[in-house]
Amino acid sequence: MAVLSELKSLSKRLAQLASEPEKAQALASNLVARYDKAVTKNAIPRGRANRRKSRIALFLAKIKKK
């Protein structure tokens, strides 16, 4: 379950970086890679990872507009 805890921690850290789009972009690419790795380890279902990756992309688009 360490994988799930890591994903949750990184997601929270990404939300805190809403005012810094450059740092958020770097963290988001790392987070997306972690989601892909979690799917290959069968820690989370593929659909859940895809949904969360999509939400990360929407979040990045939103903070870049500001």
GIDABEL-V851755 format. One record per helix or strand of 3 or more residues. SS is the DSSP state (a for helix, b for strand). FROM is the first residue (numbers start at 1). LEN is the number of residues. Records with the same first field share a line. If there is no record, write none. Layout:
SS=FROM-LEN / FROM-LEN
//
This chain:
a=2-15 / 21-20 / 46-20
//
